[in-house]
Amino acid sequence: MEKYYFAYGSNMNLDQMEERCPDSEFVCVGYIKNYKFVYDGYSITREGAVGNILKDKEGIVWGAIFKISERDEEELNRCEGYPTTYSKNI
């Protein structure tokens, strides 16, 4: 079953998405209201900051909408450390 995925930060990188999620298809640019983008974590693998989104009643986060398969979602979960390092709230 396919679903839509809102990508932000490094997951907007088309090459990275193609490598991680070969079934994914870019749909459009999109945004979510009432959130802001922040760097509030650290990646040992990348040796750098990790992006996140946090609630902010006046914020907007721009990103990319992808159609993904179940296999793609499983790989994203693995790469992003779900459910240890993030949750799916939106």
GUDOTOR-104358 format. One record per residue (C-alpha): residue number from 1; residue in three letters; x, y, z. Coordinates in pm, 1 decimal. Layout:
BEGIN
atom num:NUM&residu:ALA&c1:X&c2:Y&c3:Z
...
***
This chain:
BEGIN
atom num:1&residu:MET&c1:0.0&c2:0.0&c3:0.0
atom num:2&residu:GLU&c1:140.5&c2:338.5&c3:-98.1
atom num:3&residu:LYS&c1:120.5&c2:645.0&c3:121.9
atom num:4&residu:TYR&c1:232.6&c2:1004.8&c3:113.0
atom num:5&residu:TYR&c1:542.1&c2:1112.9&c3:304.8
atom num:6&residu:PHE&c1:633.9&c2:1470.3&c3:400.4
atom num:7&residu:ALA&c1:1012.2&c2:1501.4&c3:373.4
atom num:8&residu:TYR&c1:1215.7&c2:1782.1&c3:529.3
atom num:9&residu:GLY&c1:1585.7&c2:1836.0&c3:588.5
atom num:10&residu:SER&c1:1817.4&c2:1587.7&c3:417.5
atom num:11&residu:ASN&c1:1524.8&c2:1369.0&c3:312.4
atom num:12&residu:MET&c1:1437.3&c2:1630.8&c3:50.6
atom num:13&residu:ASN&c1:1757.9&c2:1531.4&c3:-131.5
atom num:14&residu:LEU&c1:1633.2&c2:1346.8&c3:-440.2
atom num:15&residu:ASP&c1:1948.9&c2:1134.5&c3:-472.3
atom num:16&residu:GLN&c1:1926.2&c2:1026.2&c3:-108.9
atom num:17&residu:MET&c1:1557.1&c2:941.5&c3:-141.6
atom num:18&residu:GLU&c1:1620.4&c2:743.3&c3:-459.7
atom num:19&residu:GLU&c1:1895.5&c2:545.2&c3:-286.0
atom num:20&residu:ARG&c1:1699.0&c2:479.6&c3:33.0
atom num:21&residu:CYS&c1:1355.0&c2:449.3&c3:-122.4
atom num:22&residu:PRO&c1:1377.7&c2:318.4&c3:-478.8
atom num:23&residu:ASP&c1:998.9&c2:296.9&c3:-511.6
atom num:24&residu:SER&c1:947.1&c2:659.1&c3:-404.3
atom num:25&residu:GLU&c1:806.5&c2:919.2&c3:-639.4
atom num:26&residu:PHE&c1:838.7&c2:1295.0&c3:-590.6
atom num:27&residu:VAL&c1:489.3&c2:1446.5&c3:-600.3
atom num:28&residu:CYS&c1:522.7&c2:1815.7&c3:-517.1
atom num:29&residu:VAL&c1:660.0&c2:2079.8&c3:-284.0
atom num:30&residu:GLY&c1:450.1&c2:2127.0&c3:28.0
atom num:31&residu:TYR&c1:446.0&c2:2278.6&c3:372.7
atom num:32&residu:ILE&c1:299.1&c2:2225.2&c3:715.9
atom num:33&residu:LYS&c1:175.5&c2:2505.7&c3:936.4
atom num:34&residu:ASN&c1:230.3&c2:2545.4&c3:1310.0
atom num:35&residu:TYR&c1:576.5&c2:2384.7&c3:1307.1
atom num:36&residu:LYS&c1:931.2&c2:2517.4&c3:1276.9
atom num:37&residu:PHE&c1:1250.3&c2:2352.5&c3:1152.5
atom num:38&residu:VAL&c1:1535.9&c2:2327.3&c3:1403.4
atom num:39&residu:TYR&c1:1871.8&c2:2156.0&c3:1439.6
atom num:40&residu:ASP&c1:1842.9&c2:1997.4&c3:1781.9
atom num:41&residu:GLY&c1:2023.2&c2:1666.3&c3:1756.3
atom num:42&residu:TYR&c1:2353.5&c2:1511.9&c3:1652.8
atom num:43&residu:SER&c1:2424.3&c2:1229.9&c3:1408.1
atom num:44&residu:ILE&c1:2721.3&c2:1011.4&c3:1491.4
atom num:45&residu:THR&c1:2702.4&c2:865.1&c3:1139.8
atom num:46&residu:ARG&c1:2708.2&c2:1204.3&c3:967.0
atom num:47&residu:GLU&c1:2911.6&c2:1373.3&c3:1239.8
atom num:48&residu:GLY&c1:2683.6&c2:1673.1&c3:1233.8
atom num:49&residu:ALA&c1:2356.8&c2:1832.3&c3:1331.1
atom num:50&residu:VAL&c1:2022.3&c2:1662.1&c3:1277.9
atom num:51&residu:GLY&c1:1712.6&c2:1849.6&c3:1166.4
atom num:52&residu:ASN&c1:1379.5&c2:1819.5&c3:1341.3
atom num:53&residu:ILE&c1:1041.9&c2:1992.6&c3:1342.3
atom num:54&residu:LEU&c1:881.1&c2:2129.6&c3:1655.8
atom num:55&residu:LYS&c1:540.4&c2:2280.8&c3:1721.3
atom num:56&residu:ASP&c1:532.1&c2:2657.9&c3:1675.4
atom num:57&residu:LYS&c1:194.3&c2:2826.9&c3:1634.4
atom num:58&residu:GLU&c1:338.2&c2:3079.1&c3:1387.4
atom num:59&residu:GLY&c1:579.1&c2:2849.1&c3:1205.2
atom num:60&residu:ILE&c1:582.2&c2:2697.3&c3:858.7
atom num:61&residu:VAL&c1:806.8&c2:2413.8&c3:742.7
atom num:62&residu:TRP&c1:859.6&c2:2367.6&c3:370.8
atom num:63&residu:GLY&c1:937.9&c2:2023.7&c3:238.4
atom num:64&residu:ALA&c1:875.5&c2:1772.3&c3:-35.7
atom num:65&residu:ILE&c1:588.2&c2:1528.2&c3:-71.4
atom num:66&residu:PHE&c1:677.4&c2:1179.0&c3:-189.9
atom num:67&residu:LYS&c1:461.5&c2:878.2&c3:-261.6
atom num:68&residu:ILE&c1:630.3&c2:581.3&c3:-89.7
atom num:69&residu:SER&c1:577.5&c2:206.9&c3:-63.7
atom num:70&residu:GLU&c1:570.9&c2:2.3&c3:256.3
atom num:71&residu:ARG&c1:925.8&c2:-111.4&c3:177.5
atom num:72&residu:ASP&c1:1035.5&c2:252.1&c3:142.8
atom num:73&residu:GLU&c1:877.2&c2:339.2&c3:476.7
atom num:74&residu:GLU&c1:1054.3&c2:49.1&c3:646.9
atom num:75&residu:GLU&c1:1388.4&c2:169.5&c3:509.9
atom num:76&residu:LEU&c1:1319.3&c2:529.0&c3:616.1
atom num:77&residu:ASN&c1:1232.3&c2:402.8&c3:963.3
atom num:78&residu:ARG&c1:1562.2&c2:215.1&c3:979.2
atom num:79&residu:CYS&c1:1771.0&c2:505.7&c3:846.0
atom num:80&residu:GLU&c1:1605.2&c2:763.0&c3:1070.3
atom num:81&residu:GLY&c1:1603.1&c2:546.2&c3:1383.1
atom num:82&residu:TYR&c1:1226.9&c2:516.5&c3:1427.3
atom num:83&residu:PRO&c1:1085.0&c2:483.4&c3:1690.4
atom num:84&residu:THR&c1:1386.7&c2:560.3&c3:1911.3
atom num:85&residu:THR&c1:1492.2&c2:895.6&c3:1765.6
atom num:86&residu:TYR&c1:1164.8&c2:1035.0&c3:1632.0
atom num:87&residu:SER&c1:790.2&c2:985.1&c3:1629.7
atom num:88&residu:LYS&c1:521.2&c2:1010.8&c3:1365.4
atom num:89&residu:ASN&c1:284.4&c2:1276.2&c3:1494.9
atom num:90&residu:ILE&c1:147.1&c2:1442.8&c3:1187.2
***
